Amino acid sequence: MATKEKRGKKTAPRHPEKKWGPFAGGTGIAVWLNEFETDSGTRFARTITIAPRRFRDPETGEWRDGAYRPVDLPALLLAIQAAHDFCLSTPLPGTPAESEEVDTLSHEESPPSDGKVPF
C-alpha cells in the first residue's frame, strides 16, 4: 500500500483588503494588506496589484495575459485613484488616525470660499 507524501501546511486563502473590478477583459485593481515580522514586532504594509487583460488563445484554448487596450485605461485610472485614496485614508492596523491629520486633510481638500478653482 502506497503512502502519500505530506505536503506543506495548508493556509487559508488570502483575500484582498479592497478591490475594484473586474472590468471588461478581466482587468481590475486589488489592495492587499501584508503582515510581516520584524525585530520590533509585527508590521503591516499595503501593496496594489493590477490584473491584466485576459484572453483565451484560440489555438490552445488556454487563458493568457494580454496588453491593455485604450478603452481599458479610463476604468483603470479611476480604480488606481480609488486604491490610492483608500490607502491614504485607511490607517494600517495598529496606527490610529490622528485627528489633526484628518482635520488638516479635510481643510486642504475643500474648495476656496470664493468658488474659484486654484489652477
N, C-alpha and C positions, 0 to 999 in steps of 0.2 A: 504494500500500500504506500503510495507516494504521499509525502507531506508537502504542504505549501510553505514557501518561504515567508517569513514575517516581513511585512513591509513597514516603512516608517509610520510613525504615529499619524493618524488622520486628524486633521484640524478642520474646524468648521469653516465653510466657505466665507471668504471676505466679501463684503458689500461696500459700495461707495458710500461716503457720507452724504453726498448730494449728487444728482446727475440731471442733465438736460439732454433730451433726445430719447430715443433715436429719431433722427430726421431722415429725409429721403436718402436712400442708399445706405442707411445704417450708420451715418455719422452721428456723433454725439460727444458730449463733454462729461467727465466724471471727476469729482473731487474726492480724494482718498485721505483718510486720517491714518497716519502711520505712527506706531508706538515703538520706541527702542530704548534699550537700557544703556545708561552711561554710568560713570563712576559717581556722579552726583544724583543718581536716581533715574526714574522713568521720565522720558522726554517725548514730546509729540511734535509732529511736523505734517504739513499737508503737501500732497502732490496732485497734479492735474494731468489727466490723460485725455487725448483727443482720439476718438475712434475713427479709423479710416473708412473710406467709402468701400463697400464690398460689392463684388460681382461674382457670378457663377461662370467659371470657364466652360465655354460651350463644348470643348473637346474632351475634357476630363470630367466635367460635372462637379469639380471641387470649387469651394469658395476661395476667393483670392482678394487681397487688398489692392485697391486702385488709387489713382490720383484723384484729388478733389476737382470738381468742376466749378466754373464761375457761379453757377446757381447755388452751390453749397455754401459759399462764403458769407452771405448775409446772416443765415441761421447760425453759422459757426461764430461769427463776430459777436452776435447777441449773446450766445451761450458763453463765450470766453469772457465777455464783460460781466455777465451774471455770476460766473465762477469767481472772477476777481473780486467782485463786490461781496460775495459770500465769504471769501477768505478774509477780507478786510474787516467785515462786520461781525464775524463769529469768532469769539476768543477760543484759543486752544484749551483743552481740558487742563485745569489747574492754574489757569491765568485769568483772573477775573477782569472784566471790562472796567476800566477806571472811568468814573463819572465825568471827570474833567475832560478826558479824551472824547467821550461821546458828545458832551456839550460843545466842544470846540469843533468837531466834525459837523455837527448839525448847523452851527452858525456859518461855517465856511461854505456849505452847500446851498444855503438859502439865497434866493435872488436878491439883488440890491433893492433898497427901498424905492428907488426912483424908477424901477421897472426896466431899466436898460441892461442889456446883456453885455458884460465886460469882455468883448473880444477885440 
